[in-house]
């Protein structure tokens, strides 16, 4: 056995390993690009949405504000310290002498601790307002999530629509091409009842379809790029939808009255206004508490040290060397500018009234929105059924027209008109399905309840 035969086996093994690795990489890319179901798109979009993250950050701010409000019940401590130079002094309050040439250090410190005892509801109501602030921000987060869900459902439907119409146009283009070839063959053979006008009509139809194909290719690219952006995927990342056909969603629709009865608890906008109303009420009560005093305990100590000055034994003397405390006392603080408090109460009363008006308007507006969205879903559901029947009839008509033309008993004009009619009707069918699916998504947003069989894991 020569050297070339000795190395042939290992080389073949390496080649097969390379081929296998390449196939595995291709399969992995295809698998990763084909696994995006609508549910997965929604889950990924909610995780990466800047709007949702911004709303969550607002929640954290509200939580911090609650912590700050609760801290008002805890003791507040203040320490003030001074350090400087001071001239020396000897003697007492009666007989003493200052030495201006003797400079030494001087240190003084004072610690004050105040523990609130009773504030006539101010602290309690500020905490209530902060808690309602958290509830308001949580509702705003849910509102942002619902907006993201609707946007993803729309992009998903638009991408499927563009692909379905592109496939429809490809089919029409191929049918035009086949018909043109048959016309050319018959003209050359001088057979059948075709004319040069038939060929021109078919050429016009094919060119029109070709133009629409370019438009759909652009629409597919734009919709796919927009969807990838919402998912936080790189522009160059492979991406495919798991769904290939645009199908009407399956509804789990309740009577309209059920949704109207549940307007309050299901819509985040109303939950946000409810929390805002409670927060405004609490802030109003806190402002009214300013009419009354605050009771507190005060304590602390203070010291003063000047080594180049003599200590003073008399408590009435100005001593620069002392230590006082710790001590404690009961205190009262009362802001007596009632005119300012009255203005604050009036301001917060107006804010409360403003939110009450907003809530009343929002409640009636949301009920109207639910009714409108519900009727849209019913309308498009009926249109989908009608479009399905029309599509079947158009398909049957086209099959008959093409069969007659192949048998030589049909005219090129019939093929031109049949393909044009079929393309328009089927395109309208897919657009109706898209409109129906988007209407269902918007009704889900309006009611705050998933009305389709889509698993609501979000």
C-alpha positions as CSV (number, residue, x, y, z in Angstrom):
1,X,0.0,0.0,0.0
2,X,1.4,3.3,-1.0
3,X,1.4,6.6,0.9
4,X,-1.6,8.1,-1.1
5,X,-3.7,5.1,-0.2
6,X,-2.7,5.4,3.5
7,X,-4.0,9.0,3.7
8,X,-7.1,8.5,1.6
9,X,-9.2,7.1,4.5
10,X,-8.5,10.0,7.0
11,X,-9.1,12.6,4.2
12,X,-12.4,11.1,3.4
13,X,-13.4,11.1,7.0
14,X,-12.4,14.8,7.3
15,X,-14.4,15.6,4.2
16,X,-17.5,13.9,5.5
17,X,-17.2,15.6,8.8
18,X,-16.9,19.0,7.0
19,X,-20.0,18.2,4.9
20,X,-21.9,17.1,8.0
21,X,-20.9,20.2,10.0
22,X,-22.1,22.4,7.1
23,X,-25.4,20.6,6.9
24,X,-25.9,21.0,10.6
25,X,-25.2,24.7,10.5
26,X,-27.6,25.2,7.6
27,X,-30.3,23.2,9.5
28,X,-29.7,25.2,12.6
29,X,-30.0,28.5,10.8
30,X,-33.2,27.3,9.1
31,X,-34.6,26.0,12.4
32,X,-33.7,29.3,14.2
33,X,-35.3,31.2,11.4
34,X,-38.5,29.2,11.3
35,X,-39.5,29.0,14.9
36,X,-41.2,32.4,15.4
37,X,-44.8,31.8,16.1
38,X,-47.1,34.7,17.0
39,X,-47.0,33.7,20.7
40,X,-43.2,33.7,20.6
41,X,-43.1,37.1,18.8
42,X,-45.4,38.6,21.5
43,X,-43.3,37.2,24.3
44,X,-40.1,38.5,22.8
45,X,-41.5,41.9,22.0
46,X,-42.8,42.3,25.6
47,X,-39.4,41.5,26.9
48,X,-37.5,43.9,24.7
49,X,-40.0,46.8,24.2
50,X,-38.5,50.2,25.2
51,X,-41.9,51.4,26.0
52,X,-42.5,48.6,28.5
53,X,-39.1,49.1,30.0
54,X,-39.8,52.8,30.4
55,X,-43.1,52.0,32.1
56,X,-41.3,49.6,34.5
57,X,-38.8,52.2,35.3
58,X,-41.6,54.6,36.2
59,X,-42.9,51.8,38.6
60,X,-39.5,51.7,40.3
61,X,-39.6,55.5,40.7
62,X,-43.1,55.2,42.3
63,X,-41.8,52.5,44.6
64,X,-39.0,54.8,45.7
65,X,-41.4,57.6,46.3
66,X,-43.4,55.3,48.6
67,X,-40.3,54.4,50.5
68,X,-39.5,58.1,50.9
69,X,-43.1,58.8,52.2
70,X,-42.8,56.0,54.7
71,X,-39.5,57.3,55.9
72,X,-41.4,60.4,57.2
73,X,-42.5,58.2,60.1
74,X,-38.9,57.6,61.1
75,X,-36.6,59.8,63.2
76,X,-34.8,62.6,61.3
77,X,-31.3,63.4,62.5
78,X,-29.2,66.5,61.7
79,X,-25.6,67.0,62.7
80,X,-23.9,70.4,62.4
81,X,-20.1,70.7,63.0
82,X,-17.7,73.6,63.0
83,X,-13.9,73.7,63.0
84,X,-12.0,77.0,63.1
85,X,-9.2,78.9,64.9
86,X,-9.9,81.0,68.1
87,X,-7.9,83.4,70.2
88,X,-6.9,82.3,73.7
89,X,-8.6,83.6,76.9
90,X,-8.0,83.2,80.6
91,X,-10.2,84.0,83.6
92,X,-13.9,83.9,84.2
93,X,-17.0,86.0,83.4
94,X,-15.9,88.7,85.9
95,X,-12.2,88.9,85.5
96,X,-10.6,87.7,82.3
97,X,-8.0,88.5,79.7
98,X,-7.8,87.7,75.9
99,X,-4.5,86.8,74.3
100,X,-4.7,87.8,70.7
101,X,-1.4,86.3,69.9
102,X,-2.5,82.8,71.1
103,X,-4.5,81.1,68.3
104,X,-5.7,77.6,68.8
105,X,-8.3,75.2,67.4
106,X,-11.9,75.4,68.1
107,X,-14.5,72.6,67.4
108,X,-18.2,72.6,68.0
109,X,-20.8,70.0,67.1
110,X,-24.6,69.7,67.5
111,X,-26.8,66.6,66.9
112,X,-30.6,67.0,66.6
113,X,-33.0,64.1,66.4
114,X,-36.7,64.6,65.8
115,X,-39.2,61.8,66.0
116,X,-42.7,62.6,64.6
117,X,-45.5,61.5,66.9
118,X,-48.7,62.8,65.4
119,X,-49.3,64.9,62.2
120,X,-53.1,64.9,62.0
121,X,-53.1,62.6,59.0
122,X,-50.5,64.3,56.9
123,X,-48.0,61.4,56.9
124,X,-50.7,58.7,56.6
125,X,-52.2,60.4,53.6
126,X,-48.9,61.1,51.9
127,X,-48.2,57.3,52.1
128,X,-51.6,56.5,50.7
129,X,-51.0,58.9,47.8
130,X,-47.6,57.2,47.1
131,X,-49.2,53.7,47.2
132,X,-51.8,54.8,44.7
133,X,-49.0,56.2,42.6
134,X,-47.6,52.7,42.3
135,X,-51.0,51.4,41.2
136,X,-51.2,54.1,38.6
137,X,-47.8,53.2,37.2
138,X,-48.6,49.5,37.1
139,X,-51.7,50.3,35.1
140,X,-49.6,52.4,32.7
141,X,-47.2,49.4,32.3
142,X,-50.2,47.2,31.4
143,X,-51.4,49.8,28.9
144,X,-47.9,49.8,27.3
145,X,-47.9,46.0,27.1
146,X,-51.3,46.0,25.4
147,X,-50.1,48.6,22.9
148,X,-47.1,46.4,22.1
149,X,-49.3,43.3,21.7
150,X,-51.6,45.1,19.2
151,X,-48.6,46.4,17.2
152,X,-47.0,42.9,17.0
153,X,-50.3,41.4,15.9
154,X,-50.7,44.0,13.2
155,X,-47.2,43.5,11.9
156,X,-47.6,39.7,12.0
157,X,-50.8,40.0,9.9
158,X,-49.3,42.5,7.5
159,X,-46.3,40.3,6.9
160,X,-48.5,37.2,6.2
161,X,-50.7,39.3,4.0
162,X,-47.8,40.5,1.9
163,X,-46.5,37.0,1.5
164,X,-49.9,35.6,0.6
165,X,-50.5,38.2,-2.1
166,X,-46.9,37.7,-3.4
167,X,-47.7,33.9,-3.8
168,X,-51.0,34.9,-5.5
169,X,-49.1,37.2,-7.9
170,X,-46.5,34.5,-8.6
171,X,-49.4,32.1,-9.5
172,X,-51.0,34.7,-11.8
173,X,-47.7,35.5,-13.4
174,X,-47.1,31.8,-14.2
175,X,-50.6,31.4,-15.6
176,X,-50.1,34.5,-17.8
177,X,-46.8,33.0,-19.0
178,X,-48.4,29.6,-19.8
179,X,-51.2,31.3,-21.7
180,X,-48.8,33.5,-23.7
181,X,-46.8,30.4,-24.7
182,X,-49.9,28.7,-25.9
183,X,-51.1,31.7,-27.9
184,X,-47.6,32.0,-29.5
185,X,-47.7,28.3,-30.5
186,X,-51.2,28.6,-32.0
187,X,-50.3,31.8,-33.9
188,X,-47.2,30.1,-35.3
189,X,-49.3,27.0,-36.2
190,X,-52.2,29.1,-37.3
191,X,-54.5,27.1,-35.1
192,X,-57.4,28.1,-32.9
193,X,-59.2,31.4,-32.5
194,X,-56.4,33.4,-31.0
195,X,-55.1,36.8,-32.3
196,X,-52.2,39.1,-31.9
197,X,-54.6,41.2,-29.7
198,X,-54.9,38.3,-27.3
199,X,-51.1,38.0,-27.0
200,X,-50.9,41.8,-26.3
201,X,-53.6,41.6,-23.6
202,X,-51.7,38.7,-21.9
203,X,-48.5,40.6,-22.1
204,X,-50.1,43.6,-20.5
205,X,-51.6,41.4,-17.7
206,X,-48.2,39.8,-17.1
207,X,-46.4,43.1,-16.9
208,X,-49.0,44.5,-14.5
209,X,-48.6,41.4,-12.3
210,X,-44.8,41.8,-12.4
211,X,-45.0,45.4,-11.2
212,X,-47.2,44.3,-8.3
213,X,-44.7,41.5,-7.4
214,X,-42.0,44.1,-6.9
215,X,-44.3,46.1,-4.7
216,X,-45.0,43.0,-2.6
217,X,-41.3,42.2,-2.3
218,X,-40.7,45.6,-0.9
219,X,-43.7,45.3,1.5
220,X,-42.4,41.9,2.7
221,X,-39.0,43.4,3.4
222,X,-40.4,46.4,5.2
223,X,-42.8,44.4,7.3
224,X,-40.2,41.9,8.2
225,X,-37.7,44.6,9.2
226,X,-40.3,46.3,11.3
227,X,-41.2,43.1,13.1
228,X,-37.5,42.3,13.8
229,X,-37.0,45.8,15.2
230,X,-39.9,45.3,17.6
231,X,-38.5,42.0,18.6
232,X,-35.0,43.5,19.2
233,X,-33.4,41.3,16.6
234,X,-30.5,42.5,14.4
235,X,-31.4,43.6,10.9
236,X,-29.2,40.9,9.4
237,X,-30.5,38.1,11.7
238,X,-32.4,35.2,9.9
239,X,-36.1,35.4,10.6
240,X,-39.1,33.4,9.4
241,X,-42.6,33.1,10.7
242,X,-43.8,29.7,11.7
243,X,-47.2,30.4,10.2
244,X,-47.2,30.4,6.4
245,X,-50.9,31.0,5.6
246,X,-53.0,33.9,6.7
247,X,-56.0,32.4,8.4
248,X,-58.8,34.1,10.3
249,X,-58.4,33.9,14.0
250,X,-60.8,31.8,16.0
251,X,-63.0,33.9,18.3
252,X,-64.1,33.2,21.9
253,X,-66.6,36.1,21.8
254,X,-69.0,36.9,24.6
255,X,-72.1,39.0,24.2
256,X,-71.5,42.7,23.9
257,X,-73.2,43.4,27.3
258,X,-70.7,41.2,29.2
259,X,-67.8,43.4,28.0
260,X,-69.7,46.6,28.7
261,X,-70.4,45.5,32.3
262,X,-66.6,44.8,32.8
263,X,-65.4,48.2,31.5
264,X,-63.9,49.3,34.8
265,X,-61.7,46.4,36.0
266,X,-60.3,45.4,32.6
267,X,-59.1,48.6,31.1
268,X,-55.7,49.9,32.4
269,X,-56.7,53.5,31.5
270,X,-59.5,53.4,33.9
271,X,-57.4,51.6,36.5
272,X,-54.9,54.4,36.1
273,X,-57.5,57.1,36.6
274,X,-59.0,55.2,39.6
275,X,-55.5,55.2,41.2
276,X,-55.0,58.8,40.3
277,X,-58.3,59.7,41.9
278,X,-57.4,58.0,45.1
279,X,-54.0,59.6,45.1
280,X,-55.5,63.1,44.6
281,X,-58.0,62.5,47.4
282,X,-55.2,61.5,49.8
283,X,-53.1,64.5,48.8
284,X,-56.1,66.7,49.5
285,X,-56.5,65.2,53.0
286,X,-52.7,65.7,53.6
287,X,-53.0,69.4,52.6
288,X,-55.9,69.8,55.1
289,X,-53.7,68.4,57.8
290,X,-51.6,71.5,57.5
291,X,-54.3,73.4,59.4
292,X,-53.2,71.5,62.5
293,X,-49.9,71.3,64.4
294,X,-47.4,68.4,64.5
295,X,-46.3,66.7,67.7
296,X,-42.8,65.3,67.9
297,X,-40.1,64.2,70.3
298,X,-36.8,66.1,70.0
299,X,-33.4,65.0,71.4
300,X,-29.7,65.2,70.8
301,X,-26.5,66.6,72.2
302,X,-24.0,69.4,71.5
303,X,-20.4,70.0,72.5
304,X,-17.8,72.8,72.2
305,X,-14.0,72.5,72.6
306,X,-11.4,75.3,72.8
307,X,-8.2,74.1,74.5
308,X,-6.7,77.6,74.8
309,X,-9.6,79.0,76.8
310,X,-10.4,78.4,80.4
311,X,-13.5,76.4,81.4
312,X,-16.3,78.4,83.1
313,X,-17.9,77.2,86.2
314,X,-20.9,79.5,86.1
315,X,-23.8,78.3,84.0
316,X,-24.5,81.9,83.0
317,X,-21.1,82.4,81.5
318,X,-20.4,82.0,77.7
319,X,-18.3,78.8,77.9
320,X,-16.4,77.4,74.9
321,X,-15.7,74.1,76.6
322,X,-18.9,72.1,77.3
323,X,-20.9,69.0,76.6
324,X,-24.7,69.0,76.9
325,X,-27.0,66.1,76.5
326,X,-28.2,63.7,75.6
327,X,-31.7,65.0,76.3
328,X,-35.2,64.6,75.1
329,X,-38.3,66.9,75.0
330,X,-41.8,67.0,73.7
331,X,-42.3,69.5,70.9
332,X,-45.0,71.1,68.8
333,X,-44.6,72.7,65.4
334,X,-47.5,74.7,63.8
335,X,-47.5,76.5,60.5
336,X,-49.8,79.5,61.1
337,X,-49.9,80.8,57.5
338,X,-53.4,79.5,57.0
339,X,-53.9,81.5,53.9
340,X,-51.2,79.5,52.2
341,X,-52.7,76.3,53.4
342,X,-56.1,77.4,52.1
343,X,-54.6,78.0,48.7
344,X,-53.0,74.6,48.7
345,X,-56.3,72.9,49.7
346,X,-58.1,74.7,46.9
347,X,-55.5,73.7,44.3
348,X,-55.7,70.0,45.3
349,X,-59.5,70.1,45.3
350,X,-59.3,71.4,41.7
351,X,-56.9,68.6,40.8
352,X,-59.3,66.0,42.3
353,X,-62.2,67.5,40.4
354,X,-60.2,67.4,37.2
355,X,-59.4,63.6,37.5
356,X,-63.1,62.9,38.3
357,X,-64.1,64.6,35.1
358,X,-61.5,62.7,33.2
359,X,-62.7,59.4,34.7
360,X,-66.3,60.1,33.7
361,X,-65.3,61.0,30.2
362,X,-63.0,58.0,29.9
363,X,-65.7,55.6,31.1
364,X,-68.2,56.7,28.5
365,X,-65.5,56.8,25.8
366,X,-64.2,53.3,26.5
367,X,-67.8,51.9,26.4
368,X,-68.2,53.5,23.0
369,X,-64.9,52.2,21.9
370,X,-65.8,48.6,23.0
371,X,-69.1,48.8,21.1
372,X,-67.5,50.1,18.0
373,X,-64.7,47.5,18.0
374,X,-67.2,44.7,18.7
375,X,-69.3,45.7,15.7
376,X,-66.2,45.9,13.6
377,X,-65.4,42.3,14.5
378,X,-68.9,41.2,13.7
379,X,-68.8,43.1,10.4
380,X,-65.4,41.6,9.3
381,X,-66.4,38.1,10.4
382,X,-69.4,38.3,8.0
383,X,-67.2,39.8,5.3
384,X,-64.7,36.9,5.7
385,X,-67.5,34.4,5.1
386,X,-68.7,36.2,2.0
387,X,-65.1,36.6,0.7
388,X,-64.6,32.8,1.2
389,X,-67.6,32.0,-1.0
390,X,-66.5,34.6,-3.6
391,X,-63.0,33.2,-3.6
392,X,-64.3,29.7,-4.3
393,X,-66.5,30.9,-7.2
394,X,-63.6,32.9,-8.7
395,X,-61.3,29.9,-8.4
396,X,-63.9,27.7,-10.1
397,X,-64.4,30.3,-12.9
398,X,-60.6,30.6,-13.4
399,X,-60.1,26.8,-13.6
400,X,-62.9,26.6,-16.2
401,X,-61.5,29.5,-18.2
402,X,-58.0,28.0,-18.3
403,X,-59.3,24.6,-19.2
404,X,-61.4,25.9,-22.1
405,X,-58.4,27.9,-23.3
406,X,-56.2,24.8,-23.2
407,X,-58.8,22.9,-25.1
408,X,-58.8,25.6,-27.8
409,X,-62.4,26.7,-27.2
410,X,-61.6,29.8,-25.1
411,X,-60.2,33.1,-26.1
412,X,-57.2,35.0,-24.8
413,X,-59.5,37.8,-23.7
414,X,-61.3,35.4,-21.4
415,X,-57.9,34.4,-19.8
416,X,-56.9,38.0,-19.4
417,X,-60.1,39.0,-17.7
418,X,-60.3,35.7,-15.6
419,X,-56.8,36.1,-14.2
420,X,-57.4,39.7,-13.4
421,X,-60.7,39.0,-11.7
422,X,-59.3,36.1,-9.7
423,X,-56.3,38.1,-8.5
424,X,-58.4,41.0,-7.3
425,X,-60.9,38.7,-5.5
426,X,-58.3,36.6,-3.8
427,X,-56.3,39.6,-2.9
428,X,-59.4,41.2,-1.4
429,X,-60.1,37.9,0.5
430,X,-56.7,38.0,2.2
431,X,-57.0,41.7,3.0
432,X,-60.4,41.0,4.6
433,X,-58.8,38.3,6.8
434,X,-56.1,40.7,7.8
435,X,-58.7,43.4,8.7
436,X,-60.7,40.8,10.6
437,X,-57.6,39.7,12.6
438,X,-56.6,43.3,13.4
439,X,-60.1,44.1,14.4
440,X,-60.0,41.2,16.8
441,X,-56.7,42.4,18.2
442,X,-58.1,45.9,18.8
443,X,-61.2,44.5,20.5
444,X,-59.0,42.5,22.8
445,X,-57.2,45.7,23.6
446,X,-60.5,47.6,24.1
447,X,-62.0,45.0,26.4
448,X,-58.8,44.1,28.2
449,X,-59.6,40.4,27.5
450,X,-58.1,38.0,24.9
451,X,-61.1,37.2,22.7
452,X,-59.3,34.7,20.4
453,X,-57.9,31.3,21.1
454,X,-54.4,32.8,21.3
455,X,-52.9,31.7,24.6
456,X,-52.7,34.8,26.7
457,X,-49.3,34.1,28.4
458,X,-48.3,37.7,28.3
